[in-house]
Amino acid sequence: MNLRKRIEDAISLDEIGIASARCGSVILHSAFQMIYAKDGDTLRAVTTQGFVRPHFRGREVDAGTFFSGLSQRERCFAEQLAIALHLYNHPHVEVTGLDHFVALGAAACADATTPDFFADQLGEVAGLSFEEVRIVLGVTEPVGHREMSVVTKFRDQGYSLAIGPAKGEQPPLDALKHFSPAIARIDGRWFQRISGDEGALRLLSHLVSDLQSRGTAVMIDMIETADQLFAAVSLGADYFQGFLLSRPQLAGMPVTDEAELPLDKFREKSADIIPLFRGG
């Protein structure tokens, strides 16, 4: 059975068009989290990212555990299935006009069929009133020949890339230089570790300025505290994501109250904002 047929057989729509997918004995649902840009004293949602919510016998299971329990071949299919699922469900995010951030899993990123599969799926969802939005493909630093080939093909097909490190690691400078992506993703946990170090922040500030001067925007994810948010704002980041701002919500759930977030709301939570530089 070819991949398109497997995807078609796995995905089903409910009475209002929200998709779910069956992967073996597990049912997959989409949850979407907002990504924000700063607009004056407000953070505005500009992009949404889909996350898988696996359910087994009616109970949610950890997504990482689900994926790690699959063989390499089945994991690749599950990751590609998740991509298709989120594309189907994008129109059911309550806030309209958002770009769509696709996080490519490690197995899908190493599979040569993924770029053609993705183009095929975009054609499928075009018939479901999928809006003309920017597609951003998020990839963890490509380290092998297969990953490099897949990411290069996506770039050559005209998709916007967002390249970042593995969790807890520093920005992948070589990959950022090689691909010149639309977005450089800075890992929030790594950023949290260095945000109290004046010297490290100074070096990171130079990197951010250099990336932006070359047309690459900077996103900091996994923002969980007000201090971390304001350190990211002071750094000059372009995009912000994390549980402090919004949590992933199942497709179709109300999220309009999270579309615009006044920064004053977070200043009230932060008694001690981290300054970037303390010296003259």
ZAZAVEX-873411 format. One record per residue (C-alpha): x, y, z; residue number from 1. Coordinates in Angstrom, 2 decimals, decimal comma. Layout:
N
       X       Y       Z seq
       X       Y       Z NUM
...
% end
This chain:
280
       X       Y       Z seq
    0,00    0,00    0,00   1
    1,43    3,39   -0,98   2
    1,90    6,21    1,51   3
   -0,99    8,35    0,26   4
   -3,41    5,43    0,64   5
   -2,14    4,65    4,15   6
   -2,63    8,29    5,17   7
   -6,13    8,40    3,66   8
   -7,13    5,21    5,45   9
   -5,72    6,41    8,78  10
   -7,41    9,82    8,91  11
  -11,10   10,32    9,64  12
  -13,16   13,49   10,03  13
  -15,91   14,14   12,56  14
  -19,19   15,89   11,77  15
  -17,59   19,37   11,80  16
  -14,47   18,37    9,90  17
  -11,94   17,96   12,73  18
   -9,53   15,16   11,86  19
   -8,15   12,35   13,98  20
   -5,90    9,52   12,88  21
   -5,44    5,88   13,79  22
   -1,90    4,56   14,09  23
   -2,16    0,92   15,10  24
   -4,22    0,84   18,29  25
   -3,52    4,50   19,09  26
   -5,71    7,45   18,08  27
   -3,89   10,69   17,30  28
   -5,37   14,16   17,84  29
   -4,00   17,61   17,01  30
   -3,27   20,27   19,62  31
   -2,08   23,70   18,51  32
    0,15   26,19   20,31  33
    0,54   29,83   19,34  34
    3,82   31,48   18,38  35
    3,94   35,23   18,97  36
    5,62   38,33   17,58  37
    6,09   41,57   19,51  38
    3,92   44,48   18,36  39
    4,61   47,48   20,56  40
    3,63   46,50   24,10  41
    1,66   43,47   22,92  42
    2,50   39,95   21,81  43
    0,33   38,92   18,86  44
   -0,16   35,36   17,66  45
    1,24   35,03   14,14  46
    1,88   31,29   13,77  47
    0,56   28,06   15,19  48
    2,37   24,75   15,69  49
    0,67   21,37   15,84  50
    1,48   18,79   18,50  51
    0,32   15,18   18,58  52
   -1,91   14,02   21,41  53
   -1,95   10,18   21,30  54
   -4,79    8,34   23,03  55
   -4,89    4,63   23,85  56
   -8,21    3,16   24,97  57
   -9,54    6,64   25,61  58
   -6,63    7,82   27,75  59
   -3,90   10,23   26,67  60
   -0,38    8,82   26,55  61
    2,93   10,66   26,35  62
    3,81   11,55   22,76  63
    7,52   10,92   23,27  64
    6,83    7,48   24,69  65
    4,52    6,69   21,78  66
    7,05    7,64   19,10  67
   10,04    6,04   20,82  68
    8,17    2,74   21,02  69
    7,89    2,46   17,24  70
   10,33    0,93   14,78  71
   12,22    3,39   12,56  72
    9,94    2,64    9,61  73
    6,72    2,95   11,59  74
    7,98    6,06   13,36  75
    8,57    7,73   10,02  76
    5,01    6,90    8,99  77
    3,63    8,16   12,32  78
    5,54   11,44   11,97  79
    4,31   11,90    8,41  80
    0,78   11,04    9,54  81
    1,03   13,72   12,23  82
    2,06   16,28    9,60  83
   -1,00   15,43    7,50  84
   -3,25   15,49   10,57  85
   -2,15   18,99   11,57  86
   -2,59   20,29    8,02  87
   -6,16   18,96    7,98  88
   -6,87   20,60   11,34  89
   -5,23   23,99   10,74  90
   -8,53   25,57    9,58  91
  -10,02   24,65   12,97  92
   -7,68   26,91   14,91  93
  -10,04   29,65   16,07  94
   -7,63   32,51   15,27  95
   -7,57   33,11   11,52  96
   -4,66   34,18    9,35  97
   -1,97   32,29   11,26  98
    1,05   30,79    9,55  99
    1,58   27,05    9,99 100
    4,70   25,73   11,74 101
    5,49   22,09   10,96 102
    8,00   20,39   13,25 103
    9,69   17,61   11,28 104
   10,48   14,60   13,43 105
   13,88   12,94   13,22 106
   12,64    9,92   11,26 107
   10,66   11,95    8,71 108
   13,57   14,36    8,30 109
   15,83   11,45    7,35 110
   13,40    9,96    4,82 111
   13,88   11,00    1,19 112
   10,13   10,68    0,47 113
    9,10   13,36    2,98 114
    9,36   16,47    0,73 115
    7,24   14,90   -2,02 116
    4,82   13,53    0,58 117
    4,47   17,00    2,08 118
    3,74   18,62   -1,29 119
    1,16   15,91   -1,94 120
   -0,55   16,56    1,40 121
   -0,72   20,30    0,75 122
   -2,57   19,45   -2,43 123
   -4,97   17,25   -0,46 124
   -5,87   19,89    2,13 125
   -6,30   22,60   -0,52 126
   -9,74   21,12   -1,09 127
  -10,63   21,61    2,57 128
  -10,43   25,43    2,46 129
   -6,86   25,44    3,76 130
   -5,90   29,10    3,76 131
   -2,99   30,49    1,81 132
   -0,56   30,80    4,69 133
    3,19   30,64    5,03 134
    4,42   27,15    5,79 135
    7,42   27,08    8,13 136
    9,28   23,77    8,42 137
   11,01   23,38   11,76 138
   13,98   21,02   11,81 139
   16,49   20,10   14,46 140
   20,09   20,57   13,37 141
   20,60   18,18   10,41 142
   23,65   16,07   11,19 143
   23,69   13,31    8,57 144
   23,75   13,15    4,78 145
   20,13   12,01    4,53 146
   18,89   14,81    6,79 147
   20,93   17,39    4,88 148
   19,49   16,14    1,58 149
   15,88   16,32    2,82 150
   16,28   19,80    4,31 151
   18,04   21,02    1,15 152
   15,17   19,73   -1,00 153
   12,62   21,53    1,16 154
   14,64   24,73    0,87 155
   14,96   24,37   -2,89 156
   11,18   23,86   -3,14 157
   10,71   27,29   -1,59 158
    9,57   26,46    1,93 159
   10,60   28,64    4,86 160
   12,95   26,82    7,24 161
   13,29   27,18   11,01 162
   16,47   25,48   12,20 163
   17,29   24,86   15,84 164
   19,30   22,60   18,13 165
   18,42   19,48   20,04 166
   16,74   20,16   23,39 167
   19,00   21,95   25,83 168
   21,73   22,65   23,28 169
   23,21   25,89   21,94 170
   22,29   27,28   18,49 171
   23,65   25,13   15,61 172
   25,93   27,72   14,04 173
   27,17   25,60   11,13 174
   23,64   24,66   10,02 175
   22,44   28,25   10,37 176
   25,32   29,45    8,22 177
   24,81   26,72    5,62 178
   21,06   27,08    5,13 179
   20,44   30,76    6,03 180
   16,95   29,79    7,24 181
   13,99   32,14    7,63 182
   14,07   31,49   11,38 183
   16,77   30,47   13,84 184
   15,22   28,69   16,81 185
   16,95   29,13   20,17 186
   16,20   26,39   22,67 187
   14,40   27,85   25,66 188
   15,99   25,56   28,22 189
   19,48   26,47   27,05 190
   18,48   30,14   27,01 191
   17,15   29,87   30,56 192
   20,49   28,46   31,72 193
   22,50   31,34   30,28 194
   20,04   34,18   30,86 195
   21,70   35,12   34,15 196
   25,19   35,22   32,62 197
   26,00   38,71   31,35 198
   28,90   37,57   29,18 199
   26,92   34,77   27,54 200
   24,01   37,09   26,84 201
   26,34   39,64   25,29 202
   27,71   37,01   22,89 203
   24,19   35,80   22,11 204
   23,10   39,38   21,44 205
   25,84   39,67   18,81 206
   24,67   36,40   17,23 207
   21,05   37,59   17,14 208
   22,07   40,88   15,52 209
   24,19   39,05   12,95 210
   21,38   36,63   12,07 211
   18,85   39,44   11,72 212
   21,21   41,45    9,53 213
   21,31   38,47    7,16 214
   17,52   38,18    7,03 215
   17,08   35,38    9,59 216
   14,52   36,01   12,32 217
   15,12   34,63   15,82 218
   12,63   32,58   17,82 219
   13,00   31,57   21,46 220
   10,79   28,67   22,51 221
    9,88   26,92   25,77 222
    9,41   30,24   27,58 223
    8,04   29,36   31,00 224
    8,71   32,37   33,23 225
    8,18   36,13   32,98 226
   11,88   36,74   33,59 227
   12,74   34,46   30,69 228
   10,23   36,28   28,46 229
   11,64   39,73   29,22 230
   15,19   38,51   28,75 231
   14,11   37,30   25,29 232
   12,41   40,63   24,57 233
   15,52   42,54   25,67 234
   17,63   40,33   23,44 235
   15,59   41,47   20,44 236
   14,04   38,10   19,54 237
   11,41   38,17   16,79 238
    9,22   35,24   17,89 239
    8,25   33,81   21,26 240
    6,70   30,48   22,22 241
    6,11   28,64   25,47 242
    3,72   27,56   28,21 243
    3,89   31,01   29,82 244
    2,18   32,45   26,75 245
   -0,17   29,66   25,72 246
   -0,51   25,91   26,03 247
   -1,38   23,57   23,18 248
   -5,15   23,31   22,75 249
   -7,00   20,60   20,86 250
   -8,19   21,59   17,40 251
  -11,54   23,35   17,63 252
  -11,07   24,58   21,21 253
  -11,49   28,33   21,95 254
   -8,19   30,23   21,83 255
   -9,15   33,79   20,89 256
   -8,31   35,03   24,40 257
   -4,69   34,02   23,70 258
   -4,40   35,82   20,35 259
   -3,14   39,08   21,90 260
   -1,17   39,23   25,15 261
   -0,28   42,60   26,74 262
    3,27   42,56   28,09 263
    2,00   44,35   31,21 264
    0,24   41,11   32,11 265
    3,65   39,48   32,53 266
    5,36   42,44   34,16 267
    3,02   41,94   37,08 268
    4,41   38,41   37,44 269
    8,04   39,47   37,33 270
    9,36   41,24   40,40 271
   12,93   41,04   39,11 272
   13,36   41,41   35,36 273
   16,71   40,11   34,13 274
   18,71   42,92   32,48 275
   20,84   42,04   29,49 276
   23,78   44,17   30,52 277
   24,60   45,59   33,91 278
   27,75   47,47   33,00 279
   28,30   50,69   31,09 280
% end
